[in-house]
């Protein structure tokens, strides 16, 4: 007894230490990403003075970065809740799996999502500051002052006459599109999550249209950045690819390894995929005659599990057969 208690105590301490270390690392990485996003200094590259791709007017953005992050996190939470509610509705007449298993799976999946979210942000902010790509509205935002006698050559020395320093800094962070990357990451991650977690029988199209809706929303978000002159087409495409790559990486490396998705999924399916009626006509303990022999009850259970019986009709037939066997046996003895 003492040895087992010591092992449990050691195991709890190890789990606590692991959680504290992982949380510390995640917070440290979050601080780095937050610093790069707010205070990172992009590379100041030059331009061709007659570059029409940088001459688009500045348009107020429809969805800011803060709004996108808030909406993305809200949608991610709603996706987890909706999937569990649909599973609950689908399994109304079926044995319920343990609540602790569901909660652990959802929490672990969301933790993995947040890790991928942070990785995606680190990649985007680091690449933006390193490349210093100019946005399509750069000339309108920066209002560069330079020696015009150098035109139509390449201008490397200039000063921005614009008054909004924040917008000037942002105008040098075009590649890749952070909106496109984040939107596509959320769409692909939860498309995979829905594919592996949502198990419903009453419709085959709901899962497909939810996944299609997520991906379509991500594409529209990226196209909106082109329409608002915030990004070039190549920036948006690169953002889509980056979000897709991070989502697949997170799923294949982190989710399968740490969430143990296969084991949890199999346990969940075993608990809900028993073939029973969908209109609450499933067999109840009260349907079984207490005088029915154990062999008949076992036979009925096997038939239900194998999908050959879905109501109490078979049980009645088995009980009648059992009663006839008992009568025949008693006549023989007489």
PENOR-V67205 format. One record per residue. N is the residue number from 0. PHI is phi in degrees with one decimal (none if undefined). D_FIRST is the distance of its C-alpha to the first C-alpha in whole Angstrom. Layout:
BEGIN
n->N phi->PHI d_first->D_FIRST
n->N phi->PHI d_first->D_FIRST
END
This chain:
BEGIN
n->0 phi->none d_first->0
n->1 phi->-65.2 d_first->4
n->2 phi->-64.7 d_first->5
n->3 phi->-66.6 d_first->5
n->4 phi->-65.6 d_first->6
n->5 phi->-65.5 d_first->9
n->6 phi->-64.6 d_first->10
n->7 phi->-63.6 d_first->11
n->8 phi->-64.1 d_first->12
n->9 phi->-63.1 d_first->14
n->10 phi->-65.5 d_first->15
n->11 phi->-62.9 d_first->17
n->12 phi->-63.1 d_first->18
n->13 phi->-65.6 d_first->20
n->14 phi->-64.9 d_first->21
n->15 phi->-63.1 d_first->23
n->16 phi->-62.0 d_first->24
n->17 phi->-64.1 d_first->26
n->18 phi->-63.2 d_first->27
n->19 phi->-64.2 d_first->29
n->20 phi->-65.4 d_first->30
n->21 phi->-62.8 d_first->32
n->22 phi->-65.4 d_first->33
n->23 phi->-64.3 d_first->35
n->24 phi->-64.2 d_first->36
n->25 phi->-63.8 d_first->38
n->26 phi->-66.3 d_first->39
n->27 phi->-63.0 d_first->41
n->28 phi->-65.4 d_first->42
n->29 phi->-64.8 d_first->43
n->30 phi->-63.0 d_first->45
n->31 phi->-62.8 d_first->47
n->32 phi->-63.7 d_first->48
n->33 phi->-65.6 d_first->49
n->34 phi->-66.2 d_first->51
n->35 phi->-62.0 d_first->53
n->36 phi->-69.4 d_first->54
n->37 phi->-92.1 d_first->55
n->38 phi->-124.0 d_first->57
n->39 phi->-61.4 d_first->57
n->40 phi->-99.1 d_first->60
n->41 phi->-73.3 d_first->62
n->42 phi->-66.2 d_first->64
n->43 phi->-93.2 d_first->67
n->44 phi->-92.9 d_first->69
n->45 phi->-90.4 d_first->73
n->46 phi->-159.3 d_first->75
n->47 phi->-90.8 d_first->78
n->48 phi->-64.8 d_first->80
n->49 phi->-109.9 d_first->82
n->50 phi->-75.7 d_first->78
n->51 phi->-72.2 d_first->78
n->52 phi->-70.9 d_first->75
n->53 phi->-109.3 d_first->74
n->54 phi->-104.6 d_first->77
n->55 phi->-78.2 d_first->75
n->56 phi->-72.1 d_first->75
n->57 phi->-81.6 d_first->72
n->58 phi->-119.7 d_first->71
n->59 phi->-58.8 d_first->68
n->60 phi->-75.9 d_first->65
n->61 phi->-75.6 d_first->64
n->62 phi->-121.4 d_first->60
n->63 phi->-77.5 d_first->59
n->64 phi->-62.9 d_first->56
n->65 phi->-64.4 d_first->54
n->66 phi->-66.3 d_first->55
n->67 phi->-61.7 d_first->54
n->68 phi->-63.3 d_first->50
n->69 phi->-63.2 d_first->50
n->70 phi->-66.1 d_first->51
n->71 phi->-63.0 d_first->49
n->72 phi->-66.8 d_first->46
n->73 phi->-64.9 d_first->47
n->74 phi->-63.0 d_first->48
n->75 phi->-62.5 d_first->44
n->76 phi->-65.4 d_first->43
n->77 phi->-64.2 d_first->45
n->78 phi->-62.3 d_first->44
n->79 phi->-62.7 d_first->41
n->80 phi->-66.8 d_first->41
n->81 phi->-64.3 d_first->44
n->82 phi->-61.6 d_first->42
n->83 phi->-67.3 d_first->39
n->84 phi->-66.3 d_first->42
n->85 phi->-65.6 d_first->44
n->86 phi->-63.2 d_first->41
n->87 phi->-65.5 d_first->40
n->88 phi->-65.1 d_first->43
n->89 phi->-65.8 d_first->43
n->90 phi->-100.3 d_first->40
n->91 phi->-62.6 d_first->41
n->92 phi->-100.4 d_first->41
n->93 phi->-115.3 d_first->39
n->94 phi->-61.5 d_first->35
n->95 phi->-82.7 d_first->34
n->96 phi->-77.1 d_first->31
n->97 phi->-64.8 d_first->28
n->98 phi->-62.0 d_first->29
n->99 phi->-63.3 d_first->26
n->100 phi->-64.8 d_first->27
n->101 phi->-62.4 d_first->31
n->102 phi->-63.2 d_first->30
n->103 phi->-62.1 d_first->28
n->104 phi->-61.2 d_first->31
n->105 phi->-64.6 d_first->34
n->106 phi->-65.3 d_first->32
n->107 phi->-63.5 d_first->32
n->108 phi->-64.1 d_first->35
n->109 phi->-71.5 d_first->37
n->110 phi->-63.6 d_first->35
n->111 phi->-61.9 d_first->36
n->112 phi->-60.0 d_first->40
n->113 phi->-67.5 d_first->40
n->114 phi->-63.6 d_first->39
n->115 phi->-63.1 d_first->42
n->116 phi->-59.2 d_first->44
n->117 phi->-68.7 d_first->44
n->118 phi->-60.6 d_first->44
n->119 phi->-61.6 d_first->48
n->120 phi->-66.2 d_first->49
n->121 phi->-62.1 d_first->48
n->122 phi->-61.3 d_first->50
n->123 phi->-62.5 d_first->53
n->124 phi->-66.6 d_first->54
n->125 phi->-65.2 d_first->54
n->126 phi->-68.9 d_first->56
n->127 phi->-57.5 d_first->58
n->128 phi->-71.5 d_first->59
n->129 phi->-74.8 d_first->59
n->130 phi->-83.3 d_first->62
n->131 phi->63.1 d_first->64
n->132 phi->-65.9 d_first->65
n->133 phi->-87.4 d_first->68
n->134 phi->-77.2 d_first->68
n->135 phi->-61.2 d_first->71
n->136 phi->-99.5 d_first->72
n->137 phi->-60.7 d_first->72
n->138 phi->-62.4 d_first->75
n->139 phi->-70.5 d_first->75
n->140 phi->-82.4 d_first->72
n->141 phi->-77.8 d_first->73
n->142 phi->52.0 d_first->77
n->143 phi->-65.8 d_first->77
n->144 phi->-108.8 d_first->80
n->145 phi->-154.1 d_first->81
n->146 phi->-77.2 d_first->85
n->147 phi->-68.6 d_first->86
n->148 phi->-69.2 d_first->88
n->149 phi->-80.9 d_first->86
n->150 phi->-69.4 d_first->85
n->151 phi->-93.7 d_first->85
n->152 phi->-83.7 d_first->83
n->153 phi->-88.8 d_first->79
n->154 phi->-102.4 d_first->78
n->155 phi->-109.8 d_first->76
n->156 phi->-115.6 d_first->77
n->157 phi->-160.8 d_first->77
n->158 phi->-129.5 d_first->76
n->159 phi->-89.7 d_first->75
n->160 phi->-92.1 d_first->77
n->161 phi->-67.2 d_first->74
n->162 phi->-93.1 d_first->73
n->163 phi->-94.6 d_first->70
n->164 phi->-65.5 d_first->67
n->165 phi->-64.8 d_first->64
n->166 phi->-69.0 d_first->66
n->167 phi->-63.9 d_first->68
n->168 phi->-62.3 d_first->64
n->169 phi->-67.8 d_first->63
n->170 phi->-68.4 d_first->66
n->171 phi->-102.7 d_first->65
n->172 phi->-127.7 d_first->62
n->173 phi->-86.4 d_first->63
n->174 phi->-109.0 d_first->61
n->175 phi->-87.1 d_first->59
n->176 phi->-76.7 d_first->59
n->177 phi->-68.6 d_first->56
n->178 phi->-62.0 d_first->56
n->179 phi->-63.5 d_first->57
n->180 phi->-64.9 d_first->53
n->181 phi->-66.4 d_first->51
n->182 phi->-61.9 d_first->53
n->183 phi->-70.4 d_first->52
n->184 phi->-61.1 d_first->49
n->185 phi->-62.8 d_first->48
n->186 phi->-63.9 d_first->50
n->187 phi->-71.0 d_first->48
n->188 phi->-59.8 d_first->45
n->189 phi->-81.5 d_first->45
n->190 phi->-66.1 d_first->47
n->191 phi->-67.3 d_first->44
n->192 phi->-60.7 d_first->41
n->193 phi->-64.4 d_first->43
n->194 phi->-60.9 d_first->44
n->195 phi->-91.9 d_first->40
n->196 phi->-104.9 d_first->39
n->197 phi->-78.4 d_first->42
n->198 phi->-128.5 d_first->42
n->199 phi->-127.6 d_first->45
n->200 phi->-109.7 d_first->47
n->201 phi->-79.7 d_first->50
n->202 phi->-156.0 d_first->52
n->203 phi->-106.2 d_first->52
n->204 phi->-96.1 d_first->54
n->205 phi->-61.2 d_first->52
n->206 phi->-60.4 d_first->49
n->207 phi->-63.3 d_first->52
n->208 phi->-73.6 d_first->54
n->209 phi->-65.4 d_first->51
n->210 phi->-63.8 d_first->51
n->211 phi->-61.9 d_first->55
n->212 phi->-64.0 d_first->55
n->213 phi->-63.7 d_first->53
n->214 phi->-68.0 d_first->54
n->215 phi->-63.5 d_first->58
n->216 phi->-62.0 d_first->57
n->217 phi->-65.0 d_first->56
n->218 phi->-65.2 d_first->59
n->219 phi->-64.2 d_first->61
n->220 phi->-62.9 d_first->59
n->221 phi->-66.4 d_first->60
n->222 phi->-65.1 d_first->64
n->223 phi->-63.5 d_first->64
n->224 phi->-68.0 d_first->64
n->225 phi->-70.1 d_first->67
n->226 phi->-64.1 d_first->69
n->227 phi->-89.2 d_first->68
n->228 phi->61.5 d_first->69
n->229 phi->-95.3 d_first->66
n->230 phi->-145.0 d_first->65
n->231 phi->-80.5 d_first->67
n->232 phi->-60.2 d_first->66
n->233 phi->-64.1 d_first->65
n->234 phi->-64.4 d_first->62
n->235 phi->-67.9 d_first->61
n->236 phi->-61.9 d_first->61
n->237 phi->-63.0 d_first->59
n->238 phi->-64.0 d_first->56
n->239 phi->-59.6 d_first->56
n->240 phi->-64.8 d_first->55
n->241 phi->-64.0 d_first->53
n->242 phi->-61.5 d_first->51
n->243 phi->-63.1 d_first->51
n->244 phi->-64.3 d_first->49
n->245 phi->-65.4 d_first->47
n->246 phi->-62.2 d_first->45
n->247 phi->-66.5 d_first->45
n->248 phi->-62.2 d_first->43
n->249 phi->-61.9 d_first->41
n->250 phi->-68.1 d_first->40
n->251 phi->-73.3 d_first->40
n->252 phi->-94.9 d_first->38
n->253 phi->-91.1 d_first->36
n->254 phi->-62.6 d_first->36
n->255 phi->-65.6 d_first->35
n->256 phi->-83.6 d_first->32
n->257 phi->-103.2 d_first->30
n->258 phi->-81.8 d_first->31
n->259 phi->55.6 d_first->30
n->260 phi->-60.6 d_first->33
n->261 phi->-65.2 d_first->33
n->262 phi->-66.1 d_first->30
n->263 phi->-65.9 d_first->30
n->264 phi->-64.3 d_first->34
n->265 phi->-63.7 d_first->33
n->266 phi->-61.6 d_first->30
n->267 phi->-66.5 d_first->33
n->268 phi->-65.5 d_first->36
n->269 phi->-62.7 d_first->34
n->270 phi->-83.7 d_first->33
n->271 phi->-116.9 d_first->37
n->272 phi->-94.0 d_first->39
n->273 phi->-70.6 d_first->39
n->274 phi->-72.7 d_first->43
n->275 phi->-124.0 d_first->43
n->276 phi->-66.4 d_first->46
n->277 phi->-93.3 d_first->47
n->278 phi->-122.1 d_first->49
n->279 phi->58.6 d_first->46
n->280 phi->-104.2 d_first->47
n->281 phi->-66.9 d_first->44
n->282 phi->-66.6 d_first->43
n->283 phi->-115.5 d_first->41
n->284 phi->-55.6 d_first->39
n->285 phi->-71.4 d_first->42
n->286 phi->-71.2 d_first->44
n->287 phi->-93.6 d_first->42
n->288 phi->-66.2 d_first->44
n->289 phi->-61.0 d_first->41
n->290 phi->-87.8 d_first->43
n->291 phi->-68.7 d_first->43
n->292 phi->-66.6 d_first->41
n->293 phi->-64.7 d_first->38
n->294 phi->-65.1 d_first->40
n->295 phi->-67.8 d_first->42
n->296 phi->-61.1 d_first->40
n->297 phi->-65.2 d_first->38
n->298 phi->-64.4 d_first->41
n->299 phi->-63.1 d_first->42
n->300 phi->-62.5 d_first->39
n->301 phi->-63.8 d_first->40
n->302 phi->-67.0 d_first->43
n->303 phi->-63.7 d_first->42
n->304 phi->-68.1 d_first->40
n->305 phi->-86.6 d_first->42
n->306 phi->82.9 d_first->45
n->307 phi->-92.2 d_first->47
n->308 phi->-147.2 d_first->47
n->309 phi->-132.4 d_first->47
n->310 phi->-149.6 d_first->48
n->311 phi->-84.2 d_first->47
n->312 phi->-63.1 d_first->51
n->313 phi->-61.7 d_first->49
n->314 phi->-63.0 d_first->47
n->315 phi->-63.8 d_first->50
n->316 phi->-61.9 d_first->51
n->317 phi->-64.4 d_first->48
n->318 phi->-65.4 d_first->48
n->319 phi->-63.7 d_first->52
n->320 phi->-60.2 d_first->51
n->321 phi->-65.3 d_first->49
n->322 phi->-66.3 d_first->51
n->323 phi->-64.4 d_first->54
n->324 phi->-62.5 d_first->52
n->325 phi->-65.5 d_first->51
n->326 phi->-64.7 d_first->54
n->327 phi->-62.1 d_first->56
n->328 phi->-63.3 d_first->53
n->329 phi->-68.5 d_first->54
n->330 phi->-65.9 d_first->58
n->331 phi->-62.3 d_first->57
n->332 phi->-65.9 d_first->56
n->333 phi->-68.8 d_first->59
END
